[in-house]
Structures are given as C-alpha cells and as structure tokens.
C-alpha cells in the first residue's frame, strides 16, 4: 500500500519537470547580453577609429612632404632667378666687351694707317 508519508526526496522524484520563472536567471542573462553588446560596440568603434586614424596619418605625412617640396621649389626658383640675372649680366658684359674690342680695333687701324705701318697678321 501506499504510505501517506511523503518525504522531500519522494516529492522531488515524483514531481513534474517544470522550468522555474526565476527572475535572477533572467536578470543574469540580460546582464550578459548587454555586456556582450557593449563589448561588441566598443570593438567596432575602436576598429573604426583605428581605420580613421590611418588616413589622417597619411594626410599628415603628405602635408609634411608638400611643405618640403614647396621649400625645395622656392629654393629652385631663387636659383633660377639668380642664374637668369647672372646670364643677363654676362650677356651685357660680353656685348660691352665686343663693342670695346671693335672700337679698339678701329683705333688700332686708324693709328696704323697714320703711322704708315702695315697691318700685322694676327
């Protein structure tokens, strides 16, 4: 026959399997889910920030290179202007010396003609 005394073990053994509606489990699952989402957002944000830093670094390097090239261009322009002015001055000096040589030849021819000496071979 059946005994009317029910022990806790017997009660557990014969009870139906039911999932409890324990709030602690739900809160823990929610905390884990929120933590996972926050970690995911932080990882994605750090990747995006790192990716945005690469073009900024490249842009800074290009700007430094641009400044260096501008300085070199300025120096080359100054050298070119100096060369042009030197060339102009030398051309002017050559022209003056050519005119002076022509004038001196003309005087020499005049003096040779006055003194009666023949023109020497040069």
Phi and psi in radians as a Rosetta constraint file:
Dihedral C 1 N 2 CA 2 C 2 CIRCULARHARMONIC -1.594 0.35
Dihedral N 2 CA 2 C 2 N 3 CIRCULARHARMONIC 2.420 0.35
Dihedral C 2 N 3 CA 3 C 3 CIRCULARHARMONIC -1.563 0.35
Dihedral N 3 CA 3 C 3 N 4 CIRCULARHARMONIC 2.535 0.35
Dihedral C 3 N 4 CA 4 C 4 CIRCULARHARMONIC -1.521 0.35
Dihedral N 4 CA 4 C 4 N 5 CIRCULARHARMONIC -0.120 0.35
Dihedral C 4 N 5 CA 5 C 5 CIRCULARHARMONIC -1.462 0.35
Dihedral N 5 CA 5 C 5 N 6 CIRCULARHARMONIC 2.181 0.35
Dihedral C 5 N 6 CA 6 C 6 CIRCULARHARMONIC -1.978 0.35
Dihedral N 6 CA 6 C 6 N 7 CIRCULARHARMONIC 2.118 0.35
Dihedral C 6 N 7 CA 7 C 7 CIRCULARHARMONIC -1.573 0.35
Dihedral N 7 CA 7 C 7 N 8 CIRCULARHARMONIC 2.764 0.35
Dihedral C 7 N 8 CA 8 C 8 CIRCULARHARMONIC -1.055 0.35
Dihedral N 8 CA 8 C 8 N 9 CIRCULARHARMONIC -0.575 0.35
Dihedral C 8 N 9 CA 9 C 9 CIRCULARHARMONIC -1.194 0.35
Dihedral N 9 CA 9 C 9 N 10 CIRCULARHARMONIC -0.726 0.35
Dihedral C 9 N 10 CA 10 C 10 CIRCULARHARMONIC -1.150 0.35
Dihedral N 10 CA 10 C 10 N 11 CIRCULARHARMONIC -0.660 0.35
Dihedral C 10 N 11 CA 11 C 11 CIRCULARHARMONIC -1.115 0.35
Dihedral N 11 CA 11 C 11 N 12 CIRCULARHARMONIC -0.755 0.35
Dihedral C 11 N 12 CA 12 C 12 CIRCULARHARMONIC -1.176 0.35
Dihedral N 12 CA 12 C 12 N 13 CIRCULARHARMONIC -0.664 0.35
Dihedral C 12 N 13 CA 13 C 13 CIRCULARHARMONIC -1.208 0.35
Dihedral N 13 CA 13 C 13 N 14 CIRCULARHARMONIC -0.575 0.35
Dihedral C 13 N 14 CA 14 C 14 CIRCULARHARMONIC -1.686 0.35
Dihedral N 14 CA 14 C 14 N 15 CIRCULARHARMONIC -0.086 0.35
Dihedral C 14 N 15 CA 15 C 15 CIRCULARHARMONIC -1.310 0.35
Dihedral N 15 CA 15 C 15 N 16 CIRCULARHARMONIC 2.727 0.35
Dihedral C 15 N 16 CA 16 C 16 CIRCULARHARMONIC -1.375 0.35
Dihedral N 16 CA 16 C 16 N 17 CIRCULARHARMONIC 2.598 0.35
Dihedral C 16 N 17 CA 17 C 17 CIRCULARHARMONIC -1.361 0.35
Dihedral N 17 CA 17 C 17 N 18 CIRCULARHARMONIC 2.069 0.35
Dihedral C 17 N 18 CA 18 C 18 CIRCULARHARMONIC -2.348 0.35
Dihedral N 18 CA 18 C 18 N 19 CIRCULARHARMONIC 2.424 0.35
Dihedral C 18 N 19 CA 19 C 19 CIRCULARHARMONIC -1.425 0.35
Dihedral N 19 CA 19 C 19 N 20 CIRCULARHARMONIC 2.356 0.35
Dihedral C 19 N 20 CA 20 C 20 CIRCULARHARMONIC -1.454 0.35
Dihedral N 20 CA 20 C 20 N 21 CIRCULARHARMONIC 2.738 0.35
Dihedral C 20 N 21 CA 21 C 21 CIRCULARHARMONIC -1.725 0.35
Dihedral N 21 CA 21 C 21 N 22 CIRCULARHARMONIC 0.987 0.35
Dihedral C 21 N 22 CA 22 C 22 CIRCULARHARMONIC -1.361 0.35
Dihedral N 22 CA 22 C 22 N 23 CIRCULARHARMONIC 2.153 0.35
Dihedral C 22 N 23 CA 23 C 23 CIRCULARHARMONIC -1.226 0.35
Dihedral N 23 CA 23 C 23 N 24 CIRCULARHARMONIC -0.485 0.35
Dihedral C 23 N 24 CA 24 C 24 CIRCULARHARMONIC -1.122 0.35
Dihedral N 24 CA 24 C 24 N 25 CIRCULARHARMONIC -0.682 0.35
Dihedral C 24 N 25 CA 25 C 25 CIRCULARHARMONIC -1.147 0.35
Dihedral N 25 CA 25 C 25 N 26 CIRCULARHARMONIC -0.755 0.35
Dihedral C 25 N 26 CA 26 C 26 CIRCULARHARMONIC -1.137 0.35
Dihedral N 26 CA 26 C 26 N 27 CIRCULARHARMONIC -0.724 0.35
Dihedral C 26 N 27 CA 27 C 27 CIRCULARHARMONIC -1.130 0.35
Dihedral N 27 CA 27 C 27 N 28 CIRCULARHARMONIC -0.735 0.35
Dihedral C 27 N 28 CA 28 C 28 CIRCULARHARMONIC -1.107 0.35
Dihedral N 28 CA 28 C 28 N 29 CIRCULARHARMONIC -0.747 0.35
Dihedral C 28 N 29 CA 29 C 29 CIRCULARHARMONIC -1.109 0.35
Dihedral N 29 CA 29 C 29 N 30 CIRCULARHARMONIC -0.715 0.35
Dihedral C 29 N 30 CA 30 C 30 CIRCULARHARMONIC -1.109 0.35
Dihedral N 30 CA 30 C 30 N 31 CIRCULARHARMONIC -0.726 0.35
Dihedral C 30 N 31 CA 31 C 31 CIRCULARHARMONIC -1.113 0.35
Dihedral N 31 CA 31 C 31 N 32 CIRCULARHARMONIC -0.755 0.35
Dihedral C 31 N 32 CA 32 C 32 CIRCULARHARMONIC -1.097 0.35
Dihedral N 32 CA 32 C 32 N 33 CIRCULARHARMONIC -0.749 0.35
Dihedral C 32 N 33 CA 33 C 33 CIRCULARHARMONIC -1.127 0.35
Dihedral N 33 CA 33 C 33 N 34 CIRCULARHARMONIC -0.773 0.35
Dihedral C 33 N 34 CA 34 C 34 CIRCULARHARMONIC -1.143 0.35
Dihedral N 34 CA 34 C 34 N 35 CIRCULARHARMONIC -0.717 0.35
Dihedral C 34 N 35 CA 35 C 35 CIRCULARHARMONIC -1.093 0.35
Dihedral N 35 CA 35 C 35 N 36 CIRCULARHARMONIC -0.744 0.35
Dihedral C 35 N 36 CA 36 C 36 CIRCULARHARMONIC -1.107 0.35
Dihedral N 36 CA 36 C 36 N 37 CIRCULARHARMONIC -0.723 0.35
Dihedral C 36 N 37 CA 37 C 37 CIRCULARHARMONIC -1.143 0.35
Dihedral N 37 CA 37 C 37 N 38 CIRCULARHARMONIC -0.733 0.35
Dihedral C 37 N 38 CA 38 C 38 CIRCULARHARMONIC -1.104 0.35
Dihedral N 38 CA 38 C 38 N 39 CIRCULARHARMONIC -0.756 0.35
Dihedral C 38 N 39 CA 39 C 39 CIRCULARHARMONIC -1.076 0.35
Dihedral N 39 CA 39 C 39 N 40 CIRCULARHARMONIC -0.717 0.35
Dihedral C 39 N 40 CA 40 C 40 CIRCULARHARMONIC -1.110 0.35
Dihedral N 40 CA 40 C 40 N 41 CIRCULARHARMONIC -0.774 0.35
Dihedral C 40 N 41 CA 41 C 41 CIRCULARHARMONIC -1.115 0.35
Dihedral N 41 CA 41 C 41 N 42 CIRCULARHARMONIC -0.715 0.35
Dihedral C 41 N 42 CA 42 C 42 CIRCULARHARMONIC -1.130 0.35
Dihedral N 42 CA 42 C 42 N 43 CIRCULARHARMONIC -0.728 0.35
Dihedral C 42 N 43 CA 43 C 43 CIRCULARHARMONIC -1.122 0.35
Dihedral N 43 CA 43 C 43 N 44 CIRCULARHARMONIC -0.765 0.35
Dihedral C 43 N 44 CA 44 C 44 CIRCULARHARMONIC -1.126 0.35
Dihedral N 44 CA 44 C 44 N 45 CIRCULARHARMONIC -0.736 0.35
Dihedral C 44 N 45 CA 45 C 45 CIRCULARHARMONIC -1.096 0.35
Dihedral N 45 CA 45 C 45 N 46 CIRCULARHARMONIC -0.714 0.35
Dihedral C 45 N 46 CA 46 C 46 CIRCULARHARMONIC -1.165 0.35
Dihedral N 46 CA 46 C 46 N 47 CIRCULARHARMONIC -0.653 0.35
Dihedral C 46 N 47 CA 47 C 47 CIRCULARHARMONIC -1.117 0.35
Dihedral N 47 CA 47 C 47 N 48 CIRCULARHARMONIC -0.777 0.35
Dihedral C 47 N 48 CA 48 C 48 CIRCULARHARMONIC -1.122 0.35
Dihedral N 48 CA 48 C 48 N 49 CIRCULARHARMONIC -0.707 0.35
Dihedral C 48 N 49 CA 49 C 49 CIRCULARHARMONIC -1.148 0.35
Dihedral N 49 CA 49 C 49 N 50 CIRCULARHARMONIC -0.723 0.35
Dihedral C 49 N 50 CA 50 C 50 CIRCULARHARMONIC -1.124 0.35
Dihedral N 50 CA 50 C 50 N 51 CIRCULARHARMONIC -0.692 0.35
Dihedral C 50 N 51 CA 51 C 51 CIRCULARHARMONIC -1.175 0.35
Dihedral N 51 CA 51 C 51 N 52 CIRCULARHARMONIC -0.569 0.35
Dihedral C 51 N 52 CA 52 C 52 CIRCULARHARMONIC -1.351 0.35
Dihedral N 52 CA 52 C 52 N 53 CIRCULARHARMONIC -0.381 0.35
Dihedral C 52 N 53 CA 53 C 53 CIRCULARHARMONIC -1.293 0.35
Dihedral N 53 CA 53 C 53 N 54 CIRCULARHARMONIC -0.549 0.35
Dihedral C 53 N 54 CA 54 C 54 CIRCULARHARMONIC -1.071 0.35
Dihedral N 54 CA 54 C 54 N 55 CIRCULARHARMONIC -0.868 0.35
Dihedral C 54 N 55 CA 55 C 55 CIRCULARHARMONIC -1.122 0.35
Dihedral N 55 CA 55 C 55 N 56 CIRCULARHARMONIC -0.582 0.35
Dihedral C 55 N 56 CA 56 C 56 CIRCULARHARMONIC -1.140 0.35
Dihedral N 56 CA 56 C 56 N 57 CIRCULARHARMONIC -0.709 0.35
Dihedral C 56 N 57 CA 57 C 57 CIRCULARHARMONIC -1.162 0.35
Dihedral N 57 CA 57 C 57 N 58 CIRCULARHARMONIC -0.720 0.35
Dihedral C 57 N 58 CA 58 C 58 CIRCULARHARMONIC -1.129 0.35
Dihedral N 58 CA 58 C 58 N 59 CIRCULARHARMONIC -0.693 0.35
Dihedral C 58 N 59 CA 59 C 59 CIRCULARHARMONIC -1.127 0.35
Dihedral N 59 CA 59 C 59 N 60 CIRCULARHARMONIC -0.721 0.35
Dihedral C 59 N 60 CA 60 C 60 CIRCULARHARMONIC -1.113 0.35
Dihedral N 60 CA 60 C 60 N 61 CIRCULARHARMONIC -0.712 0.35
Dihedral C 60 N 61 CA 61 C 61 CIRCULARHARMONIC -1.125 0.35
Dihedral N 61 CA 61 C 61 N 62 CIRCULARHARMONIC -0.704 0.35
Dihedral C 61 N 62 CA 62 C 62 CIRCULARHARMONIC -1.156 0.35
Dihedral N 62 CA 62 C 62 N 63 CIRCULARHARMONIC -0.634 0.35
Dihedral C 62 N 63 CA 63 C 63 CIRCULARHARMONIC -1.170 0.35
Dihedral N 63 CA 63 C 63 N 64 CIRCULARHARMONIC -0.701 0.35
Dihedral C 63 N 64 CA 64 C 64 CIRCULARHARMONIC -1.100 0.35
Dihedral N 64 CA 64 C 64 N 65 CIRCULARHARMONIC -0.732 0.35
Dihedral C 64 N 65 CA 65 C 65 CIRCULARHARMONIC -1.126 0.35
Dihedral N 65 CA 65 C 65 N 66 CIRCULARHARMONIC -0.686 0.35
Dihedral C 65 N 66 CA 66 C 66 CIRCULARHARMONIC -1.086 0.35
Dihedral N 66 CA 66 C 66 N 67 CIRCULARHARMONIC -0.751 0.35
Dihedral C 66 N 67 CA 67 C 67 CIRCULARHARMONIC -1.093 0.35
Dihedral N 67 CA 67 C 67 N 68 CIRCULARHARMONIC -0.755 0.35
Dihedral C 67 N 68 CA 68 C 68 CIRCULARHARMONIC -1.104 0.35
Dihedral N 68 CA 68 C 68 N 69 CIRCULARHARMONIC -0.741 0.35
Dihedral C 68 N 69 CA 69 C 69 CIRCULARHARMONIC -1.183 0.35
Dihedral N 69 CA 69 C 69 N 70 CIRCULARHARMONIC -0.635 0.35
Dihedral C 69 N 70 CA 70 C 70 CIRCULARHARMONIC -1.106 0.35
Dihedral N 70 CA 70 C 70 N 71 CIRCULARHARMONIC -0.730 0.35
Dihedral C 70 N 71 CA 71 C 71 CIRCULARHARMONIC -1.107 0.35
Dihedral N 71 CA 71 C 71 N 72 CIRCULARHARMONIC -0.741 0.35
Dihedral C 71 N 72 CA 72 C 72 CIRCULARHARMONIC -1.139 0.35
Dihedral N 72 CA 72 C 72 N 73 CIRCULARHARMONIC -0.696 0.35
Dihedral C 72 N 73 CA 73 C 73 CIRCULARHARMONIC -1.105 0.35
Dihedral N 73 CA 73 C 73 N 74 CIRCULARHARMONIC -0.740 0.35
Dihedral C 73 N 74 CA 74 C 74 CIRCULARHARMONIC -1.083 0.35
Dihedral N 74 CA 74 C 74 N 75 CIRCULARHARMONIC -0.765 0.35
Dihedral C 74 N 75 CA 75 C 75 CIRCULARHARMONIC -1.101 0.35
Dihedral N 75 CA 75 C 75 N 76 CIRCULARHARMONIC -0.720 0.35
Dihedral C 75 N 76 CA 76 C 76 CIRCULARHARMONIC -1.150 0.35
Dihedral N 76 CA 76 C 76 N 77 CIRCULARHARMONIC -0.652 0.35
Dihedral C 76 N 77 CA 77 C 77 CIRCULARHARMONIC -1.154 0.35
Dihedral N 77 CA 77 C 77 N 78 CIRCULARHARMONIC -0.706 0.35
Dihedral C 77 N 78 CA 78 C 78 CIRCULARHARMONIC -1.112 0.35
Dihedral N 78 CA 78 C 78 N 79 CIRCULARHARMONIC -0.762 0.35
Dihedral C 78 N 79 CA 79 C 79 CIRCULARHARMONIC -1.089 0.35
Dihedral N 79 CA 79 C 79 N 80 CIRCULARHARMONIC -0.707 0.35
Dihedral C 79 N 80 CA 80 C 80 CIRCULARHARMONIC -1.122 0.35
Dihedral N 80 CA 80 C 80 N 81 CIRCULARHARMONIC -0.752 0.35
Dihedral C 80 N 81 CA 81 C 81 CIRCULARHARMONIC -1.111 0.35
Dihedral N 81 CA 81 C 81 N 82 CIRCULARHARMONIC -0.689 0.35
Dihedral C 81 N 82 CA 82 C 82 CIRCULARHARMONIC -1.127 0.35
Dihedral N 82 CA 82 C 82 N 83 CIRCULARHARMONIC -0.736 0.35
Dihedral C 82 N 83 CA 83 C 83 CIRCULARHARMONIC -1.119 0.35
Dihedral N 83 CA 83 C 83 N 84 CIRCULARHARMONIC -0.722 0.35
Dihedral C 83 N 84 CA 84 C 84 CIRCULARHARMONIC -1.108 0.35
Dihedral N 84 CA 84 C 84 N 85 CIRCULARHARMONIC -0.762 0.35
Dihedral C 84 N 85 CA 85 C 85 CIRCULARHARMONIC -1.173 0.35
Dihedral N 85 CA 85 C 85 N 86 CIRCULARHARMONIC -0.655 0.35
Dihedral C 85 N 86 CA 86 C 86 CIRCULARHARMONIC -1.125 0.35
Dihedral N 86 CA 86 C 86 N 87 CIRCULARHARMONIC -0.755 0.35
Dihedral C 86 N 87 CA 87 C 87 CIRCULARHARMONIC -1.104 0.35
Dihedral N 87 CA 87 C 87 N 88 CIRCULARHARMONIC -0.719 0.35
Dihedral C 87 N 88 CA 88 C 88 CIRCULARHARMONIC -1.114 0.35
Dihedral N 88 CA 88 C 88 N 89 CIRCULARHARMONIC -0.763 0.35
Dihedral C 88 N 89 CA 89 C 89 CIRCULARHARMONIC -1.115 0.35
Dihedral N 89 CA 89 C 89 N 90 CIRCULARHARMONIC -0.722 0.35
Dihedral C 89 N 90 CA 90 C 90 CIRCULARHARMONIC -1.163 0.35
Dihedral N 90 CA 90 C 90 N 91 CIRCULARHARMONIC -0.677 0.35
Dihedral C 90 N 91 CA 91 C 91 CIRCULARHARMONIC -1.115 0.35
Dihedral N 91 CA 91 C 91 N 92 CIRCULARHARMONIC -0.719 0.35
Dihedral C 91 N 92 CA 92 C 92 CIRCULARHARMONIC -1.111 0.35
Dihedral N 92 CA 92 C 92 N 93 CIRCULARHARMONIC -0.721 0.35
Dihedral C 92 N 93 CA 93 C 93 CIRCULARHARMONIC -1.159 0.35
Dihedral N 93 CA 93 C 93 N 94 CIRCULARHARMONIC -0.692 0.35
Dihedral C 93 N 94 CA 94 C 94 CIRCULARHARMONIC -1.099 0.35
Dihedral N 94 CA 94 C 94 N 95 CIRCULARHARMONIC -0.726 0.35
Dihedral C 94 N 95 CA 95 C 95 CIRCULARHARMONIC -1.101 0.35
Dihedral N 95 CA 95 C 95 N 96 CIRCULARHARMONIC -0.770 0.35
Dihedral C 95 N 96 CA 96 C 96 CIRCULARHARMONIC -1.114 0.35
Dihedral N 96 CA 96 C 96 N 97 CIRCULARHARMONIC -0.753 0.35
Dihedral C 96 N 97 CA 97 C 97 CIRCULARHARMONIC -1.168 0.35
Dihedral N 97 CA 97 C 97 N 98 CIRCULARHARMONIC -0.626 0.35
Dihedral C 97 N 98 CA 98 C 98 CIRCULARHARMONIC -1.129 0.35
Dihedral N 98 CA 98 C 98 N 99 CIRCULARHARMONIC -0.746 0.35
Dihedral C 98 N 99 CA 99 C 99 CIRCULARHARMONIC -1.120 0.35
Dihedral N 99 CA 99 C 99 N 100 CIRCULARHARMONIC -0.725 0.35
Dihedral C 99 N 100 CA 100 C 100 CIRCULARHARMONIC -1.140 0.35
Dihedral N 100 CA 100 C 100 N 101 CIRCULARHARMONIC -0.700 0.35
Dihedral C 100 N 101 CA 101 C 101 CIRCULARHARMONIC -1.107 0.35
Dihedral N 101 CA 101 C 101 N 102 CIRCULARHARMONIC -0.744 0.35
Dihedral C 101 N 102 CA 102 C 102 CIRCULARHARMONIC -1.105 0.35
Dihedral N 102 CA 102 C 102 N 103 CIRCULARHARMONIC -0.729 0.35
Dihedral C 102 N 103 CA 103 C 103 CIRCULARHARMONIC -1.146 0.35
Dihedral N 103 CA 103 C 103 N 104 CIRCULARHARMONIC -0.736 0.35
Dihedral C 103 N 104 CA 104 C 104 CIRCULARHARMONIC -1.151 0.35
Dihedral N 104 CA 104 C 104 N 105 CIRCULARHARMONIC -0.661 0.35
Dihedral C 104 N 105 CA 105 C 105 CIRCULARHARMONIC -1.101 0.35
Dihedral N 105 CA 105 C 105 N 106 CIRCULARHARMONIC -0.718 0.35
Dihedral C 105 N 106 CA 106 C 106 CIRCULARHARMONIC -1.130 0.35
Dihedral N 106 CA 106 C 106 N 107 CIRCULARHARMONIC -0.708 0.35
Dihedral C 106 N 107 CA 107 C 107 CIRCULARHARMONIC -1.138 0.35
Dihedral N 107 CA 107 C 107 N 108 CIRCULARHARMONIC -0.742 0.35
Dihedral C 107 N 108 CA 108 C 108 CIRCULARHARMONIC -1.070 0.35
Dihedral N 108 CA 108 C 108 N 109 CIRCULARHARMONIC -0.756 0.35
Dihedral C 108 N 109 CA 109 C 109 CIRCULARHARMONIC -1.083 0.35
Dihedral N 109 CA 109 C 109 N 110 CIRCULARHARMONIC -0.691 0.35
Dihedral C 109 N 110 CA 110 C 110 CIRCULARHARMONIC -1.131 0.35
Dihedral N 110 CA 110 C 110 N 111 CIRCULARHARMONIC -0.795 0.35
Dihedral C 110 N 111 CA 111 C 111 CIRCULARHARMONIC -1.145 0.35
Dihedral N 111 CA 111 C 111 N 112 CIRCULARHARMONIC -0.703 0.35
Dihedral C 111 N 112 CA 112 C 112 CIRCULARHARMONIC -1.120 0.35
Dihedral N 112 CA 112 C 112 N 113 CIRCULARHARMONIC -0.659 0.35
Dihedral C 112 N 113 CA 113 C 113 CIRCULARHARMONIC -1.196 0.35
Dihedral N 113 CA 113 C 113 N 114 CIRCULARHARMONIC -0.627 0.35
Dihedral C 113 N 114 CA 114 C 114 CIRCULARHARMONIC -1.265 0.35
Dihedral N 114 CA 114 C 114 N 115 CIRCULARHARMONIC -0.608 0.35
Dihedral C 114 N 115 CA 115 C 115 CIRCULARHARMONIC -1.502 0.35
Dihedral N 115 CA 115 C 115 N 116 CIRCULARHARMONIC -0.253 0.35
Dihedral C 115 N 116 CA 116 C 116 CIRCULARHARMONIC 1.479 0.35
Dihedral N 116 CA 116 C 116 N 117 CIRCULARHARMONIC 0.186 0.35
Dihedral C 116 N 117 CA 117 C 117 CIRCULARHARMONIC -1.509 0.35
Dihedral N 117 CA 117 C 117 N 118 CIRCULARHARMONIC 2.480 0.35
Dihedral C 117 N 118 CA 118 C 118 CIRCULARHARMONIC -1.286 0.35
Dihedral N 118 CA 118 C 118 N 119 CIRCULARHARMONIC 2.727 0.35
Dihedral C 118 N 119 CA 119 C 119 CIRCULARHARMONIC -1.193 0.35
Dihedral N 119 CA 119 C 119 N 120 CIRCULARHARMONIC 2.234 0.35
Dihedral C 119 N 120 CA 120 C 120 CIRCULARHARMONIC -1.418 0.35
Dihedral N 120 CA 120 C 120 N 121 CIRCULARHARMONIC 2.646 0.35
Dihedral C 120 N 121 CA 121 C 121 CIRCULARHARMONIC -1.297 0.35
Dihedral N 121 CA 121 C 121 N 122 CIRCULARHARMONIC 2.439 0.35
